[in-house]
């Protein structure tokens, strides 16, 4: 998770691309903005902040240098037209809507980058678009969105990319596109590896941020019990990842000591960062619990790998999500009023 290159955008050997960003929140807005700064024709499909972005453009505020770009902004994908690349940065909770939202921008030569969290994402796109045109991207970035067209980039920004069919030549072309916007890119050994590597951070820190009642990363690291729980979860994710890679015939492996040292070290540099999941939890939005916690838990079970900490986080966060959104009954203050003293003894 090194900083983005400070030298700015670089050349793209295939010329200007028409890019449609579906789900232009913090992540889609930031990387779409970088690609626009790199000279590409970028259109955002968005709801919140649509008029502001149309009128004023996009403002990115970053420790690597602030910048402003003018981009297209539309309310529906049909208005955007057919693209060379569609960057889909929807929340994983909207995966069932992805085909409907993305398809209008897809022509015979369009390729799709799923810049989304979780496991099992590319399979959903490949089911209707074909694996040959589907890519996955995992953003290691501290970022949030302000009002209108303001994006606050706080730290990091590396994107790890892979192809649904593990086509190295196509991965290299996607990497060149992203680098033309100044993005630091890692071409992963394969897409499965990249997905699991991101989950090594997302599962413990997103999970604990909600299961602990709404804490930032610094608060988690400062609590010895929470930090130890996070490390156990991270090591379990590595074990499941390596079993999954082996089952798929890949020789790539994650090193648990490297993963723990690297990811805990990088997290210490974030300050008391609020994960995307804890922000959604506080605001009462649906959580990406199935993609980030549920699917890895189920995959580990199918592989025969014990992941008790991950399973516990999944159970806790799933129910916290349901309670927060009123889908699961829970005790209220009025339910326990007057119960601060024990009931009188009953004589039989």
C-alpha distance (Angstrom), angle and dihedral (degrees) to the residues before:
residue distance angle dihedral
X1 . . .
X2 3.79 . .
X3 3.76 121.2 .
X4 3.77 120.2 -84.8
X5 3.80 113.1 -92.4
X6 3.79 109.2 -86.4
X7 3.81 92.4 -148.6
X8 3.80 91.2 80.3
X9 3.80 128.5 -138.2
X10 3.75 123.8 -3.8
X11 3.81 134.7 -156.0
X12 3.80 121.4 -69.7
X13 3.82 111.6 -147.9
X14 3.82 94.5 -149.8
X15 3.81 97.3 56.4
X16 3.78 128.5 -121.4
X17 3.81 115.2 -18.2
X18 3.77 129.3 -153.6
X19 3.80 105.7 -126.8
X20 3.79 127.8 -172.5
X21 3.81 116.7 -164.0
X22 3.80 113.1 -155.0
X23 3.79 111.3 -165.4
X24 3.78 100.3 25.8
X25 3.79 99.1 -168.2
X26 3.79 123.5 128.3
X27 3.82 96.9 -52.3
X28 3.80 97.8 37.8
X29 3.79 91.1 42.7
X30 3.78 93.8 50.6
X31 3.79 99.1 47.3
X32 3.81 92.2 37.6
X33 3.79 88.0 52.7
X34 3.79 91.6 51.8
X35 3.81 91.1 50.7
X36 3.80 90.5 49.6
X37 3.79 89.3 50.5
X38 3.81 86.8 52.0
X39 3.79 90.6 60.7
X40 3.79 102.8 -96.0
X41 3.81 126.0 134.8
X42 3.82 101.5 -110.5
X43 3.79 126.4 -176.6
X44 3.80 122.9 -175.2
X45 3.79 121.5 -147.8
X46 3.78 102.4 -152.7
X47 3.78 147.1 146.5
X48 3.80 108.2 -167.1
X49 3.79 111.7 62.4
X50 3.82 94.5 7.7
X51 3.81 97.4 136.7
X52 3.81 93.4 42.7
X53 3.80 92.3 52.9
X54 3.81 91.6 45.5
X55 3.76 92.2 52.0
X56 3.79 103.8 32.7
X57 3.80 107.2 19.8
X58 3.79 126.3 -135.2
X59 3.81 125.1 -46.5
X60 3.80 116.7 -159.3
X61 3.79 116.3 -168.2
X62 3.77 111.4 -163.7
X63 3.81 140.6 158.1
X64 3.81 85.2 -123.4
X65 3.79 91.5 60.3
X66 3.79 133.7 -62.6
X67 3.79 119.6 -104.4
X68 3.80 140.2 179.2
X69 3.80 125.8 -147.3
X70 3.78 136.3 177.7
X71 3.79 113.2 -129.7
X72 3.76 137.3 170.4
X73 3.80 114.7 -97.7
X74 3.80 124.7 -168.1
X75 3.79 136.8 168.6
X76 3.82 96.6 -133.7
X77 3.79 135.9 31.9
X78 3.80 91.3 -125.2
X79 3.82 88.2 65.4
X80 3.80 90.9 55.0
X81 3.81 95.9 59.4
X82 3.79 129.2 -147.4
X83 3.81 114.4 -31.3
X84 3.78 138.1 -157.3
X85 3.80 88.2 -136.2
X86 3.78 131.4 16.4
X87 3.79 114.2 -158.6
X88 3.80 107.6 -159.3
X89 3.79 110.9 -164.1
X90 3.78 99.0 163.3
X91 3.77 120.2 142.3
X92 3.79 111.1 -94.4
X93 3.81 86.9 -116.8
X94 3.83 86.6 71.3
X95 3.82 95.4 52.0
X96 3.82 91.0 114.5
X97 3.81 88.4 60.0
X98 3.80 95.7 45.9
X99 3.81 97.9 93.6
X100 3.80 92.9 49.6
X101 3.80 92.0 48.0
X102 3.81 98.4 41.7
X103 3.82 103.9 36.6
X104 3.86 97.7 75.5
X105 3.82 89.4 64.2
X106 3.81 94.3 47.6
X107 3.80 119.4 101.0
X108 3.82 131.0 167.6
X109 3.82 93.1 -76.0
X110 3.81 100.5 33.6
X111 3.77 119.3 124.0
X112 3.79 125.0 -157.5
X113 3.79 127.9 -141.8
X114 3.81 113.4 -163.5
X115 3.81 100.8 -153.8
X116 3.80 92.2 -177.2
X117 3.79 141.3 120.9
X118 3.77 127.1 -108.7
X119 3.78 143.8 38.2
X120 3.80 126.7 -64.8
X121 3.81 94.3 27.6
X122 3.81 101.9 125.0
X123 3.79 91.9 47.4
X124 3.80 89.2 64.1
X125 3.81 92.2 53.7
X126 3.80 94.0 41.7
X127 3.80 89.3 54.7
X128 3.79 91.4 70.5
X129 3.82 105.6 15.1
X130 3.81 100.7 38.8
X131 3.80 125.2 -108.6
X132 3.82 93.1 -103.8
X133 3.82 92.2 72.1
X134 3.84 99.2 38.5
X135 3.81 126.4 96.6
X136 3.77 134.0 175.8
X137 3.78 127.4 -140.6
X138 3.81 127.7 -169.7
X139 3.80 113.9 -162.3
X140 3.80 117.1 -152.7
X141 3.78 97.2 -164.0
X142 3.81 142.2 129.1
X143 3.76 105.2 -136.9
X144 3.78 144.6 139.0
X145 3.75 137.2 179.7
X146 3.79 125.1 -115.7
X147 3.78 128.1 -164.2
X148 3.78 120.5 -45.5
X149 3.76 112.0 -23.8
X150 3.80 98.9 -10.3
X151 3.81 119.6 121.0
X152 3.81 119.9 -172.5
X153 3.80 110.7 -152.7
X154 3.80 106.6 -168.3
X155 3.81 106.9 172.5
X156 3.81 145.4 -18.6
X157 3.81 122.8 5.2
X158 3.80 109.3 -173.2
X159 3.80 116.7 149.8
X160 3.80 121.1 -154.9
X161 3.80 111.0 -155.4
X162 3.78 138.0 -167.4
X163 3.81 141.0 164.2
X164 3.79 124.6 -115.8
X165 3.81 88.7 -126.6
X166 3.84 93.4 36.7
X167 3.82 91.6 -117.4
X168 3.82 102.7 170.2
X169 3.81 94.6 -162.9
X170 3.80 91.7 55.1
X171 3.81 91.0 46.2
X172 3.80 88.9 53.9
X173 3.81 90.5 53.1
X174 3.81 92.0 51.0
X175 3.80 89.8 47.3
X176 3.81 90.3 52.7
X177 3.80 90.4 50.7
X178 3.81 92.7 52.5
X179 3.80 93.1 43.6
X180 3.80 89.2 54.5
X181 3.80 85.4 67.9
X182 3.80 93.5 49.2
X183 3.81 95.5 -100.8
X184 3.80 118.9 149.5
X185 3.81 105.0 -126.6
X186 3.79 132.8 -166.7
X187 3.80 116.9 -162.9
X188 3.79 100.1 -144.7
X189 3.83 122.2 -141.0
X190 3.80 85.7 -113.1
X191 3.77 138.1 -21.6
X192 3.80 94.5 -102.3
X193 3.83 89.8 56.8
X194 3.82 91.6 49.5
X195 3.80 93.0 50.1
X196 3.81 93.3 50.6
X197 3.80 93.3 44.7
X198 3.81 90.4 57.5
X199 3.81 90.5 46.8
X200 3.81 89.0 57.1
X201 3.81 85.9 73.0
X202 3.78 101.4 27.8
X203 3.79 97.7 53.1
X204 3.82 98.8 53.1
X205 3.81 99.6 34.9
X206 3.80 101.2 36.1
X207 3.79 89.4 40.9
X208 3.78 96.2 48.2
X209 3.79 94.0 42.7
X210 3.81 88.6 64.2
X211 3.81 100.6 30.8
X212 3.82 89.8 53.4
X213 3.79 91.0 56.8
X214 3.81 100.6 -97.6
X215 3.82 111.7 -35.8
X216 3.80 132.6 160.0
X217 3.80 122.9 -126.5
X218 3.81 96.1 -98.6
X219 3.79 91.0 54.0
X220 3.80 89.8 50.9
X221 3.81 92.7 50.3
X222 3.82 92.8 48.0
X223 3.80 92.8 55.1
X224 3.83 107.7 78.8
X225 3.80 94.1 -153.3
X226 3.80 94.1 48.4
X227 3.81 92.3 44.6
X228 3.80 91.1 50.2
X229 3.80 90.4 48.4
X230 3.79 89.5 51.0
X231 3.79 91.6 51.7
X232 3.80 92.3 49.5
X233 3.80 90.1 50.7
X234 3.81 91.1 48.3
X235 3.80 92.8 51.9
X236 3.80 90.1 48.6
X237 3.81 90.3 52.6
X238 3.81 89.9 52.0
X239 3.82 90.6 51.3
X240 3.81 91.9 50.0
X241 3.80 91.3 45.0
X242 3.78 93.9 52.7
X243 3.80 92.0 47.3
X244 3.81 90.0 50.4
X245 3.81 91.9 48.0
X246 3.80 90.8 49.8
X247 3.81 91.7 48.2
X248 3.81 89.3 52.9
X249 3.81 91.9 51.5
X250 3.81 95.3 -109.5
X251 3.80 120.3 142.5
X252 3.82 92.3 -156.6
X253 3.81 115.0 110.4
X254 3.79 137.4 -177.7
X255 3.82 115.9 -127.7
X256 3.82 108.2 -135.4
X257 3.83 94.7 -152.5
X258 3.80 92.3 50.0
X259 3.80 92.9 45.0
X260 3.81 94.4 50.1
X261 3.81 94.9 44.8
X262 3.80 94.3 44.2
X263 3.78 98.7 44.2
X264 3.79 96.8 42.3
X265 3.80 89.3 46.7
X266 3.78 92.4 51.2
X267 3.79 92.2 45.8
X268 3.80 90.5 55.9
X269 3.81 87.7 60.9
X270 3.82 93.4 55.9
X271 3.79 98.3 72.1
X272 3.80 114.5 -143.1
X273 3.80 92.0 -25.3
X274 3.79 117.6 -173.2
X275 3.79 110.4 -135.3
X276 3.79 119.2 -134.3
X277 3.80 88.9 -114.3
X278 3.80 95.2 54.4
X279 3.82 90.9 48.7
X280 3.79 89.8 52.3
X281 3.81 89.7 46.5
X282 3.81 94.1 52.5
X283 3.80 91.3 46.3
X284 3.81 92.6 48.6
X285 3.81 95.1 -116.6
X286 3.82 123.0 144.9
X287 3.80 111.3 -86.6
X288 3.81 126.6 -129.6
X289 3.78 86.4 -122.0
X290 3.81 98.6 134.9
X291 3.81 96.4 48.4
X292 3.81 96.0 41.9
X293 3.82 101.5 34.0
X294 3.79 111.6 7.0
X295 3.80 101.2 51.7
X296 3.85 94.1 45.4
X297 3.82 89.4 48.3
X298 3.81 90.8 51.7
X299 3.81 92.8 43.8
X300 3.81 90.9 52.5
X301 3.82 90.9 49.8
X302 3.81 91.1 51.1
X303 3.81 89.3 51.5
X304 3.80 92.8 48.3
X305 3.81 93.6 -116.4
X306 3.82 115.9 142.7
X307 3.82 111.6 -131.8
X308 3.83 104.0 166.5
X309 3.80 95.6 161.0
X310 3.79 92.5 49.8
X311 3.81 90.3 46.9
X312 3.81 90.5 51.2
X313 3.81 92.4 49.7
X314 3.79 89.9 49.0
X315 3.80 92.6 51.9
X316 3.80 93.5 46.2
X317 3.80 97.3 44.7
X318 3.81 93.6 43.1
X319 3.78 91.4 55.7
X320 3.81 94.3 40.2
X321 3.81 87.1 55.4
X322 3.79 92.4 49.9
X323 3.81 93.2 47.2
X324 3.81 93.1 46.8
X325 3.80 91.2 53.0
X326 3.79 94.6 44.8
X327 3.81 95.0 -110.4
X328 3.80 94.8 116.2
X329 3.82 122.7 48.2
X330 3.79 113.3 -120.1
X331 3.78 136.4 174.1
X332 3.79 116.2 -80.7
X333 3.78 130.2 -161.6
X334 3.79 91.1 -103.2
X335 3.80 90.2 52.3
X336 3.80 92.4 63.3
X337 3.82 100.8 32.3
X338 3.78 110.6 137.3
X339 3.80 93.6 16.3
X340 3.79 96.3 108.8
X341 3.80 90.2 103.7
X342 3.81 127.5 51.9
X343 3.80 118.3 -99.0
X344 3.82 116.7 -104.0
X345 3.79 118.0 -87.7
X346 3.75 114.0 -95.3
X347 3.77 120.0 -139.4
X348 3.77 117.3 -145.0
